[in-house]
């Protein structure tokens, strides 16, 4: 992003480096969650089923609740990817960041085809790509607000 004042360039570089470093453990965590056998991953992601059962007690069909919670969880899972890419590579175009999220999700789903206890779905790719876009938009909005604040502070 070119709207970051010169005086904050070292801070911007540190922030970008931090985002790039954080991307590594984030990616490892996502791969573990998505490529472990379902029963192992379920120990971490079982909250989706718990929430679906809870909502089902209120009269919402369990399958519908599970589908909504799973889709939402898939969005949330990829929000950090969009944010980290937006912060770590500020000059990367938005379409490229979303494409990276879509490609990463597609690879995950293709690998899941080979894991007997996992299910590969197009809806996961859609949700993950949407999550990447949400993270991108939020991160860029925050970066712009910070840059505007610094510009306003230096002008007074």
C-alpha atoms as one frame of an Amber mdcrd trajectory, in Angstrom:
protein
   0.000   0.000   0.000   1.390   3.342  -0.915  -0.675   5.349   1.563   1.685
   4.509   4.454   3.737   7.591   5.345   7.525   7.394   4.935   8.106   7.817
   8.670   6.263   4.561   9.363   7.978   2.418   6.729  10.158   0.555   9.275
   7.041  -0.193  11.319   5.229  -1.313   8.176   8.116  -3.617   7.299   8.103
  -5.120  10.789   4.360  -5.658  10.581   4.701  -7.306   7.170   7.484  -9.560
   8.445   5.420 -10.498  11.479   2.461 -11.405   9.263   4.706 -13.557   7.081
   6.111 -15.357  10.114   2.667 -15.918  11.651   1.477 -17.314   8.328   3.677
 -20.395   8.806   2.155 -21.754  12.047  -1.290 -20.708  10.823  -0.825 -22.746
   7.637   0.431 -25.735   9.618  -2.597 -25.559  11.913  -4.997 -25.359   8.961
  -3.349 -28.311   7.256  -3.517 -30.374  10.435  -7.178 -29.513  10.930  -8.067
 -30.334   7.360  -5.826 -33.303   6.625  -5.941 -35.260   9.855  -8.412 -38.131
   9.843 -11.880 -36.853  10.714 -11.967 -38.469  14.159  -8.683 -36.774  15.126
  -9.630 -33.386  13.684 -13.047 -33.709  15.306 -11.408 -33.423  18.710 -10.617
 -29.837  17.779 -13.490 -29.002  15.459 -16.194 -30.861  17.362 -17.624 -27.529
  18.459 -19.554 -27.377  15.168 -21.449 -30.558  16.029 -22.007 -29.388  19.597
 -23.472 -26.081  18.405 -25.652 -27.860  15.858 -27.030 -30.180  18.544 -27.668
 -27.211  20.831 -29.575 -25.325  18.140 -31.484 -28.512  17.303 -32.890 -28.480
  20.837 -34.545 -25.184  19.891 -36.391 -26.855  17.035 -33.953 -26.102  14.211
 -33.279 -29.223  12.142 -29.903 -30.626  13.167 -28.652 -31.173   9.622 -29.453
 -27.603   8.620 -27.818 -26.196  11.744 -24.708 -28.299  11.181 -24.454 -27.149
   7.566 -24.722 -23.484   8.549 -22.209 -23.797  11.387 -19.773 -25.762   9.243
 -19.991 -23.198   6.427 -19.460 -20.373   8.921 -16.536 -22.206  10.522 -14.948
 -22.626   7.095 -15.283 -18.897   6.483 -13.716 -18.145   9.867 -10.894 -20.618
   9.235  -9.656 -18.641   6.225 -10.171 -15.075   7.485  -6.639 -15.080   8.951
  -5.208 -16.148   5.593  -6.676 -13.134   3.829  -5.579 -10.814   6.621  -2.050
 -12.197   6.837  -1.565 -12.037   3.080  -2.933  -8.482   2.958  -0.578  -7.355
   5.719   2.415  -9.438   4.693   2.263  -8.545   1.018   0.601  -5.135   0.851
   1.225  -4.659  -2.842  -0.411  -7.959  -3.766  -3.638  -7.221  -5.643  -6.870
  -8.191  -3.939  -7.750 -10.651  -6.699  -4.418 -12.432  -6.168  -4.998 -12.773
  -2.427  -8.458 -14.213  -3.019  -6.998 -16.510  -5.693  -4.396 -17.785  -3.217
  -7.177 -18.554  -0.742  -9.190 -20.336  -3.406  -6.158 -22.302  -4.598  -5.178
 -23.280  -1.053  -8.708 -24.438  -0.336  -8.858 -26.373  -3.593  -5.608 -28.169
  -2.756  -6.933 -29.002   0.704 -10.140 -30.416  -0.758  -8.270 -32.419  -3.401
  -6.034 -33.987  -0.758  -9.118 -34.777   1.312 -10.324 -36.933  -1.573  -7.523
 -39.346  -0.669  -8.345 -39.402   3.057 -11.067 -41.998   3.633 -12.658 -40.302
   6.636 -12.746 -36.825   5.065 -15.278 -35.294   2.705 -14.294 -32.946  -0.066
 -16.934 -30.368  -0.966 -17.274 -27.391  -3.247 -19.058 -25.520  -0.458 -15.851
 -25.676   1.598 -13.909 -24.064  -1.248 -16.562 -21.353  -1.538 -16.615 -20.694
   2.216 -12.830 -20.685   2.507 -12.489 -18.319  -0.434 -15.112 -16.051   1.101
 -13.188 -16.134   4.384 -10.011 -15.108   2.586 -11.855 -12.175   1.027 -13.295
 -11.117   4.396  -9.847 -11.197   5.995  -8.425  -9.175   3.128 -11.118  -6.501
   3.339 -10.859  -6.181   7.112  -7.054  -6.035   7.109  -6.897  -3.452   4.341
  -9.531  -1.324   6.070  -7.527  -1.410   9.297  -4.285  -0.597   7.477  -5.936
   2.370   5.749  -7.349   3.637   9.043  -3.926   3.391  10.668  -2.298   5.193
   7.748  -4.931   7.950   7.873  -4.399   8.323  11.607  -0.660   8.674  11.147
  -1.137  11.193   8.371  -3.529  13.215  10.529  -1.117  13.065  13.492   1.827
  14.251  11.414  -0.214  17.088   9.929  -1.196  18.623  13.254
